[in-house]
Amino acid sequence: MKICFIGTGYVGLVSGVLFSDLGNSVTCVDNNHEKIENLKKGIIPIFEPGLDELVIKNYNAKRLFFTTDINNAIKNSDIIFIAVGTPTAKDGVSADLKNVYAVAQTISKNINKFKIIITKSTVPVCTGDEVEKILRKKNSSSKFEVVSNPEFLREGEAIRDFRYPDRVVIGSNNPKKTIPILKKLYEPITKKGAKFISTSRRSAELIKYAANAFLATKITFINEIANLCEQVGSNVEDIAIGIGTDARIGSRFLRAGPAYGGSCFPKDTKALTKIGKKFKTHMSVVETVIKSNEKRKNNLADKILNILKNPKGKKVGFLGVTFKANTDDMRDTQCLKIFPKLLKKGVKLSYYDPTGEKKELKKIRFIKNTKEILNNNDLVVIHTEWDEFRSLDFKSIKNKGVKIFDMRNLYQPNEFLNKNIKYYSIGRPTNEKKA
């Protein structure tokens, strides 16, 4: 099939590349000339394991194309995916849809045959209705169908998530016309076991927000239980196993740690509360989740200050600064809220991250290896769960009396019984014994 992806951000680029890997002819469009020229050379703008090799493979095979010529890309395609960003608007709550509507205007001017226009961007319910209105101003309704096809890609796991998803959701108000085509498009994926779910367009739009809000709720819930565990001397990992083995609850997203962050959960939970207000529905659970998540950011900063006791002049090194492992994404990462609070108290900060130095952290010293972080700080904070942090060489630490705050519970407290290290974690009793 001839496919066009408008927008080469995380969702558009990953999905476009992988659809081409399934044998389709895919054109990825962006208005950033430098980005497009880099993509032609196999230089990708995001960190996603394995994606660069797939870009080169399919570009060389002439199944994957990159261009800034949006008009021709639309005219030459049968299926057009809208995959532009929908960040939080200036009000701090709503989804900013100006890019989606601008793309819809451009599509409207270039419809030369029947096309399926698919919203892949995460958008509030009824956005598809507005896109359809824009297209109808210049085109007969027989020339197009607007469909919602939400994405469920996790950063760092996007290739696997695309190839082996739990489900493929298609929301169409004219299923007889669109579903057979889209079933064929997704057939290589659904043959592997993914469930194909056909719904109305509005339902598909809402499924994405509901899924992210529920997952954010699970993260927030276990973090609150972790706070209680620290007060009563329980182990949050035992609690997670005890409730996670209940099939009605499930064990995924029950790992205590920092507040949730990244490009999806923060903006999507806020947008869902805005949708609720628009339709006069109080989203009290989601609103509480948002408040609790913000509070957690401050709580962990306070915990670091309490560990330091006298923070002024103390040196603290962070291992990992992205919001999760296997990504270079700094959006809404926990440390961006922690660092200002520590700097205000006179703490000297440094960090190491596998994806390199970060432009967002100009005032923080970047260190090129874990060894220097371990040996030159009073406190080491394991902030992100990169695999290389799971086997740190604590025996080689020359800095006696160093403290470790493991925000991801990568280690067990009893591992430090015979080490001259004080170890702190999340939701588990602190082991006070020393060698």
N, C-alpha and C positions, 0 to 999 in steps of 0.2 A: 504494500500500500504506500501511497505517497502522503507523507506526514510532514506537518510544519509545527515546530515548537517556537512560540514567540516568548522570548525571555530565556537567557542562559544562566540563570541563577542556579541554586542548588537543585531544585525540583526539575526545572526545564532541561538542564544539561544532563543530569543523571538519567532521566526518563528518555530523553531524545537519543542519547548514546545507546542505551540498552534496547530501545525499539529498533534501532538500526542493526544491532547485534542479532536481532531475531530475523533479519533479512529484509526489513522495510527500507524504503528510501526516505531518509529523514533530513530535513533542512532546519537547522537551529538559527534563529534570528535574534540579533541584539543590536541596539543603537550605539553600543560602545565599540568603536572601530579597533582600538588597541586590543580589547579582549578577543574580538573575532580573529584578528591576525595571529594572536598568540595561540588560539585554539587550532588554527590551521597548522601550526607548528608542533602541536601536541602539548602546548603549555596550558595547563588548566588553572582556573582562578581559585579553586577550592581544594582542600585536602580531603580526599576520599580514597582510601586504599583500593588500588587496582583500576581506578577510573582512567588514569592517563594512558595505560596500555590499551584499553578498549577504544579510547578516542583515536589513537594512532592506527590501530587495526582496522576500524571501520571507515575512517577517513581515507586510508590507502586503498581500501576495497571499493571506494566510491559509492558507499551506501550512506555515508554521513557527510553533510555539507554545512558550512558556516557562512553566513552572509549578513550584511546590514541592509540589504534590499528587501524590505518587508513586503512591498507590493507584489513583486514577482513571486516571492515565496508563497504568498497567499494564493495567487492565481494558479500556481502549478501544483497545489496540494488538494487532496480530497478531504483530509481530516486536519483540522487546525486546533492545536492545544494552546490555550492562553495560560502561560506559566510565569507571569510577572509578579513582582513583590506586592504584598498587601500588608505593609507595616502598620503599627499602631499610629493612629492619626494624632493631630496636635492636641486633641482633647484628652489624650492619654488613655483612652478606652476603646474607641471605635476602630474598625479596620479602615485604612485609607485605600479607597478603591479607584483613585484617579487613573492609575496605570491600566487597570482592567478596562475601564470605560474608554480610555484613549485608544487602546488596542481594538476594542469593539468598533469604534468609529473608523479606524483604518481598514478593518476587515470589511465593513459595510461598503466601502468604496471599491473593493476589489473582488466581489463575488461574481464570478463569470460562469459558474456551473454549480450544481448541487454540492453543498459542503456540510460536513458535521463540525460544528464549533464546540469544542470541549473546554470547560473551565477546569483547569488543573490546580490553579491557585486556590488557597484556602480563602473562601469568601463567605460572608453572612448569608443566611437564608433569604431568598428573593433576589439575589444578585443576578441569577440567570434570567429572571423576568425582565430586569432592566437591560441586560445585554440584548435580549430578544427585541425589546422596544427600539433600541438603537438601530439594530439591523433592519427592522421592518420599515424604517423611515425611507430607505433607499432601495429595498429589495422585497420581492414577493416572498411570502412565507413558505412557498413551495421550493424555494432555492436553498434553504438552510434548515438545520435543526440545532438548537442549543442544548447541550448535555452537560451534566455535572459528573466529574470523575475524580473524586478526592484522592490525594496521595497519602500513603502511610509509610513513608521512607524515614528510617532513623539515620541520623548522621553517623558516619563510621560503619554502618551496616547496610548502606543504601543498595549496593549491588545485590546482595543476598535478598533483601526485602523486596526488590523489584522482581527477581527471578522466582522467589518462593514466598509469595505473600499469603497471609491468612485468607484474604478475600479481595475480590475486585468489585468495587461498587460503581454502578452506572445508574445515574438518575436522568430519566428521559420522560418527557410528556407525550412523546410519540414513539413508544417502544417498537411497534411493528416496523417502523422505518429505520430505526437506528440500532436496535439490539442485535439483529443478525450480523450487521457489519462489525459492530464492536466485539461481539462474541468471537468472530473470526480473527480480529486483531489480537485479542487476548488468548486465543486458543493455545498457543505454545506454553502459556503460563498456567491456564486452568487445567490443562492435561496433566500437570504435575500435582494437582490436588487442591489448588486454590478454589475457593467457593466464588461463583459468579452471582452477584446480588443485583437484581434489577429493581429499582424503586422510582418514585416520582423525583423530579429534579430538586424540589425543595427538601425532600427527605435526605437525599444524598448530600446536599449542602450542610444539613444539620448533623449528619452522622459524623463528619470530620470534627466539628466542634465538640460534640458530645463525647467522642472517643478521647480527645485530648484533655477535656475537662475531667473525665473520670480517672484517667491515668495520673493527672496532676493531683487529684484528690487522694489517690492511693499513696503517692509519695509524701504528701503533706500529712496524711494520717499516720504513717509509720514514723515520720520524724517527730510527731507529737508524742507517740508512744515511747520513742527513744528518750525524749525529755523526761518522761515519767520514770522510765527504767533507771536513769541516772540518779533520780531522787530516792528510789526505793531499793537500789542495789540489784536490780534484775538485768538480764542480758537480752537486748532487743533482738538478737539473732534467734534466740530460743522462741521468742514471741512470734517472729516472722515465720518460723517453721511450723509452729503450733497452729497458726491461723491459715498459713499459705497452703497447707495440705488439704484444707477444706475446699472441695471442688467448686463450691459456690463463690469462693474468694479468689483462690489462685495465688501462686507464689511470686509472680512477676510484678515488678515495681513495688516490692515490699522491702527494699534495701534502704536502711537509714543512712543519711548523709547530709550534704549541703542542701540548700533550697533548690528547687527545680529552676532551670534556666534555658538558654538556647533561643532558637528562632520561632518556636511554636507555642509551647505551653504558656509562657507569660502573655503573649499578645492574644492568643486564642481564648484563654479563660476570660480576659478582660472584654474581648469582643462579644463573647457569649452573654455576659451580663448586660451589655449594651443592647443586644438583640432582645433580651428579656424585657428590658425597660420599654423598648419600642413597641412590643406586643403586650405590654402591661402584665408581665409575668415576673414575679420576684424570684431571682435565682439565688436564694439565700445560701445554699450549700457552696456554690462556686464563689460567691462573694467572700465567704468565710475562708475558703481555701486560699484565695489571693492575699487576704490580710495575714493569715498564718504564715504563708511563704515569705512575705516581706519581713515579718517579725523574726523569722528564723535567720535571715541574713545578719540582723543586728545581734541575735543571740550568739552566733558563732564567733563574731568579732569580739563580743564580751568574754566568751570562753577563752579565746587566745590571750586577752589582756589579763584574765584571772590566772592563767597558767604562768604568765611572765611575772606576775605579782608587782614588780617595779619595772614597768615597760620602758621608761625613758632610757635611750641609749642602747637598749637590747637589740640584738640582731636576729631577724626572723627570715628564713628562706622557704619559699614555696616550691613544691614539686608539682608542676602542672598548673596552668592558669585557665585553660579552656573549660567550658561548662561540662564537658564529658570527654572521655578518651576517644582516640581515632578521629578527631576533627580539629580544625584550627579555628573554630567558631568561638568568638569572644562575647557574643550577644547574651546579655543578662547572666553572665557568669558570676558566681558567688563572690569571687575575689575582688571584683570591681566595687562592691559595697564594703568589703572588709578593709581594703588597703587605705582608703581615706581616713578611716577611724583609727587605724594603727599609726599612720603618719602623724596624725594630730596629737597622739600621745608620745611622740618622739621616737618611735620604733624605726630602726634601719632595715629596709626591706630589700630582698633580692629574690630572683626566681629562675628556675630552669623549666623549659617546656620542650618536648620533642619536636614540635613544629616551629621552633625558633623564636626570635625576638618579636615582641608585639608592639605595634605603633600606639595602642591604647595605654601602654604602661611606660611612657617616656620618663617618668620620674623614678621608676623602679629599676634597679640594676639587674641586667640579664647575665646569667652565668651559663656557661656552655656545657656543664656536666653535673651529674648528681654528686660526685665525690666532693667537689668544692662546696656544694650546698651543705652536705652532711658534716663537713669538717670546720666550717667557718661561721656557724650560727648557734645562738643560744637555744633556739627552737626551730625545728623543721616541721612544716605543715605539708602533709600529703593531701593535696587539694583535688587532684584528678586521678582516676583509676587506670592510668596507662600500664600496660603489662610490664614495662621495664621497672616500674616502681614496686612490683610484687616480689622482687628478689634483691633488695638493696643490701649492700655489704656493710652491715652494722659493725662487724668485727674490726673493720679497718678504720673506724672513727677514732681520730686522735683527740678530738674535743671531748674531754671528760665532763660528764654532767649534762650532756646535751639532752633536750627534751624532744619527743616526737608526738605530734598531734595528727593522728591518722583519721582524717575526715571520711575515708571510704572503708574503714574496717578491713584493710587488706591483710592485716596481721592479727595474731592472737596475743592478748596480754601476757600469757604465761611464757611466750617466747622471749620475754625480756627479764625474766626472773634473775638470771645470772649475768646480766649485762649492767653496766654502769649508766643506764639510760632510763629515764622516766617516760613511760608510754601512756598516752591518752587516746581515747577513741570515742565513738558515738554510741550512746545508749548501752554501754557495758561498764562494769565496775573497773575502776582504775587500779592497776596492780602497783602497790606502793613499795614492794620489796626491791632491794638493790643487792648487788654482789658484795 
